[in-house]
Amino acid sequence: MRARDEARNGIRKPRDFPVKHYLKILEWLEPHAKRAHPLPADWVQALFDDLTENGRVITVVRLAPNASGPRIGLCGEKFFCEAGIDNTREDALFISRVDSAERLPETVPNRHPGQFALLGSGRPGTEVLDPVRSLFGDVPVSEPANSPPTRRVKPSTHLRRALADAPGAL
């Protein structure tokens, strides 16, 4: 009975398995990454660790699509990167631009817990993981069987009234 009520109200039980994706970081990004922030010799791993909180979470902002297709921004403590869907793998985000985290956009980011693995020069991904399309929002996708549930939260009546009474410059 409780499960039926939760399903009716849009609440779903968290899944046991987090979503799994690759991040593809290629060597040609090195000068851009080093210009954005000083890096150790294994700059690819350092960039990956910053963007994924050591492979556990990505923080995403939606960006307008470009000629290559849909894009998202990945927010780290040191870096902000633009990413799209990799042309060769639907389970991988392709990092196309690296900037300092000082470039963070004005939009509110969303955190996406999961398991993230590095893909790129000398780091082949042998396992097929979950498609990344769901991270891009408007791109039509079917939800992978093991992705975390998405929940929309409606603001409270109190918050809506407070915002309605707030000055327009807020």
C-alpha positions in Angstrom: 0.0 0.0 0.0 2.8 2.5 0.9 4.6 1.8 -2.3 1.4 2.5 -4.3 0.9 5.8 -2.4 4.5 6.8 -3.1 4.2 6.0 -6.8 1.0 7.9 -7.0 2.6 11.0 -5.4 5.7 10.8 -7.6 8.0 9.6 -4.9 10.2 6.7 -5.9 12.5 4.6 -3.7 16.2 5.2 -4.4 17.7 2.5 -6.5 20.5 0.3 -5.2 22.8 1.0 -8.1 23.9 4.5 -9.0 24.1 5.6 -12.6 27.5 4.9 -14.2 29.2 7.1 -16.9 32.6 7.8 -18.4 34.3 11.2 -18.8 36.5 11.4 -21.9 39.4 13.8 -21.4 41.8 13.9 -24.3 45.5 15.1 -24.3 44.9 18.1 -26.5 43.1 19.8 -23.6 46.3 19.9 -21.5 47.3 23.5 -22.3 43.8 24.8 -21.6 43.7 22.9 -18.3 47.1 24.2 -17.2 46.2 27.7 -18.2 43.1 27.5 -16.0 44.9 26.1 -12.9 48.3 24.7 -12.0 48.3 20.9 -12.3 50.4 17.9 -11.4 52.1 15.7 -13.9 48.9 13.5 -14.1 46.7 16.4 -15.0 44.0 14.2 -16.6 43.4 12.4 -13.3 43.5 15.7 -11.4 40.9 17.3 -13.7 38.8 14.1 -13.5 39.0 14.1 -9.7 38.0 17.8 -9.5 35.0 17.4 -11.8 33.7 14.2 -10.3 34.6 14.5 -6.6 36.9 11.5 -7.0 34.5 9.6 -9.3 31.4 9.9 -7.0 29.4 13.0 -8.1 29.2 15.5 -11.0 27.7 19.0 -10.6 25.9 20.0 -13.8 24.6 23.2 -15.3 22.6 23.2 -18.5 24.1 25.1 -21.5 22.7 26.1 -24.8 23.5 23.6 -27.6 26.2 24.4 -30.1 26.9 23.1 -33.6 28.0 19.8 -32.1 24.8 19.3 -30.2 23.6 19.5 -26.6 26.1 20.7 -24.0 26.3 20.8 -20.2 28.7 22.5 -17.9 30.6 20.4 -15.3 31.5 22.4 -12.1 34.5 21.5 -10.0 36.3 23.3 -7.2 39.1 24.4 -9.6 37.6 23.8 -13.0 34.5 24.5 -15.1 34.3 22.3 -18.2 31.9 22.1 -21.1 30.9 18.6 -22.1 28.7 17.0 -24.8 27.8 13.4 -25.7 30.8 11.5 -27.0 30.4 10.7 -30.8 31.6 7.1 -30.3 30.0 6.1 -27.0 26.6 7.0 -25.6 27.8 6.2 -22.1 30.5 8.9 -22.1 30.7 12.7 -21.7 33.2 14.3 -24.0 35.0 17.2 -22.4 35.4 19.9 -25.1 36.5 23.0 -23.1 38.4 23.6 -19.8 38.2 26.8 -17.9 38.8 28.0 -14.4 36.0 27.6 -11.9 35.8 31.4 -11.8 33.9 31.1 -15.1 30.9 29.4 -13.4 27.6 30.3 -15.1 24.8 32.2 -13.2 22.4 29.2 -13.3 21.9 26.9 -10.3 23.8 23.6 -10.8 22.4 20.1 -10.1 24.4 17.4 -8.3 24.2 13.9 -9.9 25.6 11.1 -7.7 26.9 8.1 -9.5 30.0 6.2 -10.4 32.3 7.9 -13.0 35.3 6.5 -14.7 38.0 8.1 -16.8 38.1 7.4 -20.5 40.7 8.8 -22.9 44.3 8.4 -24.2 45.6 5.2 -22.8 42.5 4.6 -20.7 40.1 2.4 -22.7 36.6 1.8 -21.3 35.9 -1.9 -21.8 32.6 -2.0 -19.9 29.4 -0.5 -21.4 27.8 1.9 -18.9 24.6 4.0 -18.8 23.8 6.4 -21.5 24.5 10.1 -20.6 21.6 11.6 -22.5 19.5 12.0 -19.3 22.0 14.6 -18.1 21.1 16.9 -20.9 17.4 17.4 -19.9 15.4 18.3 -23.0 17.1 15.6 -25.1 14.5 12.8 -25.4 15.7 9.7 -23.6 14.5 6.6 -21.9 15.7 6.4 -18.4 18.3 3.7 -17.8 17.2 0.9 -15.6 19.7 1.7 -12.9 19.7 5.5 -12.9 18.7 7.4 -9.8 15.2 8.8 -9.7 14.4 12.3 -10.7 12.2 14.3 -8.4 10.6 17.6 -9.0 10.0 19.7 -5.9 7.2 22.2 -5.7 8.0 25.3 -3.7 5.9 25.7 -0.5 3.0 28.2 -0.4 5.0 30.2 2.1 8.0 30.5 -0.2 5.8 31.4 -3.2 4.1 34.2 -1.2 7.5 35.5 0.1 8.8 35.6 -3.5 5.7 37.4 -4.8 6.2 40.1 -2.1 9.9 40.4 -2.7 11.2 43.5 -4.6 11.6 43.0 -8.4 15.4 43.4 -8.2 15.8 40.3 -6.0 
